[in-house]
Structures are given as structure tokens and as C-alpha cells.
Amino acid sequence: MSRKQIFQFTSTLSELLSSDMTLHSALEIMSGMTGLHKNCNMAACEIKSYLAEGSKFSLALKKCQILNFDEAYIAFVCSAEKSGNLERTVSFLKEREKNKVNRFTKLLTMCVYPGFVILLTFIGGLIMSFYSTKLVVDLTGNFDFDVYKKNVVTGCIEANLFLLFSAAGLIYVLKSYLDKTILLDVFTVLDFVTESGVELCSGLETAVLIAEKNMKIKNQILKTIEDIYGGKKIGEAIGNFGKNFKLYAQVAEHSGLLNKVFKQICGSLKSKFSKTEKICMELINPVIMCVVGIYIIILLKKIVMPVLFNFGILNYFWLIQIK
């Protein structure tokens, strides 16, 4: 909920600032707006009180107890205070928060259905395994219950291990999805800050805050900063993110369009991200159905088939086919 409230706060503030309103006046209006979530009203009132005490806007956001503004958000505001372009920065933050909310909603949509199906399948498998030995009746008089119980345990373990590996595969796909969103967010930030006249290294330092939880991307950013300070050309330094990024940057260097390189990279990443997202959404249902089907087949082989042979049903159909 906090993410949606921060988006509402940022969106409203952006609209008010775009109408040539001062920050203090915008916060004053927001603190009394009935259409806003009460947390947004309270946050606006709290931030306004910190500003009245002489705090900078970035520090007021950091001290805010009602809404939790992340470090990257605060870093953007701090950069805006230095450049004097708060309105444009808040507008950018509005779009960024909107994208974060949309991505979170899509991720939730992708996770809920397969998670529910896998959980339901797991519970159903356990119930079947638990009651199977209690419900089987020895009609032939020679049914080996000890062997059957061992088969049930083996089948349950095999099926659940398969389900566990399938869940791990799903988590890996979701992690790759999140990695792509973080990388896209990083280059979107670099595009914005460089276009705003901020030095690339300062933009990269802000990007580190965005990639804080992803060590691979964070290390790529830190290595890029180190290379630039070490005297390497931007094209070479950007190569830390991959060969394709290096190619974009080197072409831009030679063509004199280096200021547009991050916009080109963002466009390429958005295109790839959209294709990956579309493929994931189209394949998620059939893949989950296949997983559930294989899980059921494993249980049927170990739990149901021996019982059917005990009843003589399969032998009966087998004899009919021979005749």
C-alpha cells in the first residue's frame, strides 16, 4: 500500500508544481485535500513542518515518518535542489513511481495464479498420499501393504521434489524479470540525470542506490564509475554492462551523439523487456498445467496404479484387448 501512496503523493505534488505553485503552497494544499489518502495528507503536513523549521526538502523527505521514501527518491530530490529543477525532477519521479506500481501489479499477477496452483497441487498430493494406505482394500488377498506404503512414500518424495524444482525454476524466471526491470530503471535514471546536465558519475552514484539489492548490477555500476575516474572513455566504461551496451556507447562516441546513448539503450531495453514479459504471460498457464500434469502422473504411477492392479481392473481391460 505504501508504494501506491507514494505514487499518489508524488503525482499530486507534480501536478501542483507544474502550475507554477511553490513547494510550500503545494504541500499546504495537499495537507487539506479530501481526495488524497490520509497518509498523504499527514505526510504533506509533516514535510511542510520540517520545511518551516529550515530543513531542505530532501532532508524533510528522509525524516518523514508517515511515508517511507527510499534513498534513490531522496537522492533525486537532493540533485534537484542543486540544479534548481525541482518541478522536472518530481515529474520524473511521478513516472518512475507509476512504472514501479505497474511492474509490481504485473509481477503479482504473474505470481498469484502459479503460486496458488502449485500450493493447491502440493496439498492435494499430500492428502492423497496420506489417505491412500488407509482406503485401499485387499480384494485379492495377496496385496503387499508394506511395499505399497514404501511406493507411496517414494512417489510423494519424487512428486514433491519435482514440484520444488519447478517452483525454483519459476522463482529464477521471476528473478530474471526483476533484474531486467532494475537494469531498465538504472539506464532510465542515467538518461534523465545526464539530460538534466548532471555529471555521469553523479548519475551513476544515484543509480547505485537503485541497484542496492542486486549485487551484479551494483558491481557493474561501481566498476563503471571506477573506470571513468581512471580515465577510460565512456564507451569502454559502459562495456561493464555487456557487449551490446559497449557497442551503443562507442557508436554514440564516434557519431557525436553521446548525450543520446542512454535514451537509445533505454529504448532497446524496453523493447526486449516487453517481448520477455509477453512471452512469460503467454507461457505461464501452459507451463503450470504441464507441471501439475507431470506431478499427478508421478503420484498416479506410485499410488493409484498398484491399487487398480489389486482390484484387477487393469488386468481385466488387458485381457479384453487380447481377446
HELIX and SHEET records of a PDB file:
HELIX    1   1 SER A    2  LEU A   17  1                                  16    
HELIX    2   2 LEU A   23  GLY A   32  1                                  10    
HELIX    3   3 LYS A   38  ALA A   52  1                                  15    
HELIX    4   4 PHE A   57  LYS A   63  1                                   7    
HELIX    5   5 GLU A   71  SER A   83  1                                  13    
HELIX    6   6 LEU A   86  LEU A  135  1                                  50    
HELIX    7   7 PHE A  145  GLU A  195  1                                  51    
HELIX    8   8 LEU A  200  ILE A  210  1                                  11    
HELIX    9   9 MET A  215  TYR A  229  1                                  15    
HELIX   10  10 ILE A  234  ILE A  238  1                                   5    
HELIX   11  11 GLY A  239  PHE A  241  5                                   3    
HELIX   12  12 LYS A  243  SER A  255  1                                  13    
HELIX   13  13 LEU A  258  LYS A  260  5                                   3    
HELIX   14  14 VAL A  261  LEU A  299  1                                  39    
HELIX   15  15 LEU A  300  VAL A  304  3                                   5    
HELIX   16  16 MET A  305  PHE A  311  1                                   7    
HELIX   17  17 ILE A  313  ILE A  322  1                                  10    
END                                                                             
